[in-house]
């Protein structure tokens, strides 16, 4: 029987199938962070259980850490206690813990690939919904709750039901100014925030093959915003080139064997998907979100939609609530929406290519008056690379703050947050109510679009910004 | 885990689609290290509106609701299990919605909470009963929701999850008791076939120079 990529990796990881239709799935990799792990470790301890395979876990604090001056010690605070707890737990159970000032520090979903911890053909989990990011390497990677983290600590396996499969074919040539962030926002607008629920998504098609690994990570990262825990791309030469030589990637003969195995990880030509969606990317424009769910987004040249034109009652009510929260009026051009803050970073768009693209827009310009803009590299490695390329100077000279790695204003668990009513152009993944701070208003977009908004002080079509070479 | 068999209660309701886990449990409270005592932060922003308008969970008789009726995509977004712990701490044992965020849905079962998918006229009838503050009975053994007017509404549930809820069983205990030999055999075979999946001392030596966490002083 022809198999999908998802089927193949799934089959390779089934420890056993239960009579009730569930399966016990083996977990190869587990990324551990400070927010979802304390209760999991506590459960393990109170039951007197061992951690089964310490080599399968890496711990790092990313959500709650400050992105400002790292040379000072964390002040006594809940965040400090949470980081300290992770440090203690990692030491007690013998798993590597990457300190905040380490050159390998960063957001779990940025450093997993950087380290070569993320590999094709693996099942990778983390107590964080954006774990789907790692699917870019041809892995079944998904977010789990703290109880499931505890289960993985104790058993290295997890009970799951196999998902249905959805293939999203992206075809056509990517127009100038359109980024992969626009692909995924367009996909979510098309299928809705619940559209992927119950499915493992495979992204395929010529426009996906043309993407770099970092772009594929952005694409897979927001699968969860379409409701799907799993998003994946079949590994290819780009995948192998990205991974070769990474510290935890296989070496020598083992590398050759691994690549041979990874080359089998493609959906068979006649494999059948439960659902298929086709999108012509050549027709896309840069997207921005206007509401409080990621499906509430539109091309930058559109206007704020009018709820009174929506026939579905529930949708109309949701739209109206979104507009009330966002402080927007129907019919207003999206490009006239003024902003107060700009955030460039996150596991969605905090990688070096993202910063390069944003910097190329910013270069030689100034951040608009009354706009506070920050760039938060997704990892220390990204920060170091950017500084070697002089990107930090471009941002700083334009008036951006240049920060250190962490989740920052994507989750607003540290001091990087919006205040009541503030409006932010953000490269993160969620525009939920209060996501970037209580009462804050988020507009999602690509890094070049966020950079453009920083310069003009309003949502702006980046294609209209003059480039200084 | 607290077993779930049958509950009778009024049902609180929230007529909104896509109520995400950030709404259910705002991120700034994720810094807390415990599972217990989180109920006071459930729906925090909705319960502390500047207008002073009361949220349904603070409005009698719904302040003692054990059932929560929602709409589409309830619990979408972040994987934070705190969203479920907060509802449990508040006394909610059952959430009925047209659809759920998948991770939230799975997290419910780990904490003795029964998530029920209902749509169309079934959900509408439950919502009406909730609005009238009727006592609603959710009976897991028979998989029925009983309304005060005698209407019985059936629901589906995965047989494994049903058994686990009824008996208060957790996955870890069952896997350790029944499946650990299978896991061992799987690991032996996988280590042979795909040795690169096991990080030996050579690769882990990459972490030999990790220092102590200096940010803690």
Contacts between the chains, C-beta under 8 A, distances in Angstrom:
chain1	res1	chain2	res2	distance
A	15	B	179	6.7
A	15	B	182	5.1
A	15	B	183	5.6
A	15	B	186	4.6
A	16	B	179	6.4
A	16	B	182	4.9
A	18	B	160	6.7
A	20	B	158	7.0
A	20	B	159	4.9
A	20	B	160	4.2
A	21	B	158	7.4
A	21	B	159	7.9
A	21	B	160	7.8
A	22	B	158	7.3
A	22	B	160	5.3
A	24	B	175	6.8
A	24	B	179	5.7
A	24	B	182	7.1
A	24	B	183	7.6
A	26	B	183	7.2
A	26	B	186	5.5
A	26	B	187	7.7
A	26	B	190	7.1
A	28	B	197	5.1
A	35	B	30	5.1
A	35	B	31	7.9
A	35	B	80	7.3
A	36	B	79	6.8
A	36	B	80	7.1
A	36	B	81	7.1
A	38	B	33	4.6
A	39	B	33	7.4
A	39	B	34	7.2
A	39	B	35	5.2
A	39	B	81	7.4
A	42	B	33	8.0
A	47	B	172	7.4
A	49	B	172	7.3
A	49	B	176	7.5
A	55	B	198	6.4
A	55	B	199	4.4
A	55	B	200	7.7
A	55	B	204	6.3
A	56	B	199	7.6
A	63	B	30	7.3
A	64	B	30	7.9
A	64	B	31	6.0
A	65	B	215	7.7
A	70	B	215	6.8
A	73	B	214	7.5
A	73	B	215	5.7
A	73	B	216	6.3
A	73	B	217	3.7
A	74	B	215	5.1
A	74	B	216	6.3
A	74	B	217	7.9
A	77	B	31	7.9
A	78	B	31	3.6
A	78	B	32	6.8
A	79	B	31	5.7
A	80	B	216	6.8
A	81	B	31	7.8
A	81	B	33	6.7
A	82	B	31	5.5
A	82	B	33	6.4
A	83	B	213	6.9
A	83	B	215	7.0
A	83	B	216	6.9
A	84	B	213	7.7
A	84	B	216	5.6
A	85	B	33	6.0
A	87	B	213	4.7
A	87	B	216	6.8
A	96	B	204	7.1
A	96	B	207	4.3
A	96	B	210	6.2
A	97	B	210	6.9
A	97	B	213	7.1
A	98	B	207	7.9
A	98	B	210	6.5
A	99	B	210	6.7
A	99	B	211	5.8
A	99	B	212	7.1
A	99	B	213	4.6
A	99	B	214	6.4
A	99	B	215	6.8
A	100	B	213	6.7
A	100	B	214	7.9
A	100	B	215	4.4
A	101	B	214	6.0
A	101	B	215	6.4
A	102	B	210	6.6
A	102	B	211	7.1
A	115	B	206	7.6
A	119	B	196	7.2
A	119	B	197	7.4
A	121	B	194	7.5
A	122	B	197	6.7
A	127	B	79	6.1
A	127	B	81	7.9
A	128	B	78	7.9
A	128	B	79	5.9
A	129	B	77	6.7
A	129	B	78	5.4
A	129	B	79	4.2
A	129	B	103	5.9
A	143	B	79	4.2
A	143	B	103	5.6
A	144	B	79	6.4
A	144	B	103	6.8
A	144	B	106	7.6
A	145	B	79	5.6
A	145	B	80	7.7
A	145	B	81	3.9
A	145	B	84	7.5
A	145	B	103	6.0
A	145	B	106	6.4
A	145	B	107	3.9
A	145	B	110	6.4
A	146	B	81	4.3
A	147	B	81	6.2
A	147	B	107	6.7
A	147	B	110	3.6
A	147	B	111	7.2
A	147	B	170	7.6
A	147	B	171	7.8
A	148	B	106	7.1
A	148	B	107	7.9
A	148	B	110	7.2
A	148	B	171	7.9
A	150	B	172	6.4
A	151	B	171	5.3
A	151	B	172	5.0
A	151	B	175	7.0
A	154	B	172	5.1
A	154	B	175	7.8
A	154	B	176	6.6
A	155	B	172	6.4
A	155	B	175	4.7
A	155	B	176	6.4
A	155	B	179	7.6
A	155	B	180	7.3
A	155	B	183	6.4
A	156	B	183	6.5
A	156	B	187	7.5
A	157	B	175	6.3
A	157	B	179	7.2
A	157	B	183	5.5
A	158	B	171	7.7
A	159	B	160	7.6
A	159	B	171	5.4
A	159	B	175	7.3
A	161	B	158	7.3
A	193	B	18	5.6
A	193	B	73	5.7
A	193	B	76	5.8
A	194	B	18	7.8
A	194	B	72	6.2
A	194	B	73	4.5
A	194	B	76	7.1
A	194	B	99	5.4
A	197	B	73	7.6
A	197	B	99	6.4
A	197	B	100	7.8
A	197	B	101	7.6
A	197	B	102	5.7
A	198	B	102	7.3
A	224	B	77	7.7
A	227	B	73	7.1
A	227	B	76	6.8
A	227	B	101	7.3
A	227	B	102	7.2
A	228	B	102	7.9
A	229	B	102	5.4
A	229	B	103	6.5
A	247	B	203	7.0
A	247	B	206	4.1
A	248	B	199	6.1
A	248	B	203	5.2
A	248	B	206	6.5
A	249	B	196	7.8
A	250	B	196	3.6
A	254	B	195	6.3
A	254	B	196	5.0
A	255	B	196	7.8
A	257	B	196	7.4
A	258	B	194	7.5
A	258	B	196	4.9
A	261	B	194	6.6
A	293	B	18	4.8
A	293	B	20	7.7
A	293	B	76	7.9
A	314	B	17	5.7
A	314	B	71	6.6
A	314	B	72	7.1
A	315	B	17	7.6
A	317	B	15	7.5
A	317	B	16	7.5
A	318	B	16	6.8
A	318	B	17	5.0
A	318	B	18	6.8
A	321	B	16	6.8
A	411	B	27	5.2
A	411	B	78	8.0
A	412	B	27	5.7
A	412	B	28	7.0
A	413	B	27	5.2
A	413	B	28	6.3
A	413	B	30	6.0
A	413	B	31	6.5
A	430	B	20	7.7
A	430	B	22	7.2
A	430	B	77	6.4
A	430	B	78	7.8
A	432	B	20	4.9
A	432	B	22	4.5
A	432	B	23	6.9
A	432	B	77	6.2
A	433	B	20	8.0
A	433	B	22	7.0
A	433	B	23	5.9
A	433	B	45	7.0
A	434	B	22	6.1
A	434	B	23	7.4
A	434	B	26	5.8
A	434	B	45	5.5
A	435	B	22	5.3
A	435	B	27	7.4
A	438	B	26	7.0
A	438	B	28	7.8
A	438	B	45	6.1
A	439	B	45	7.9
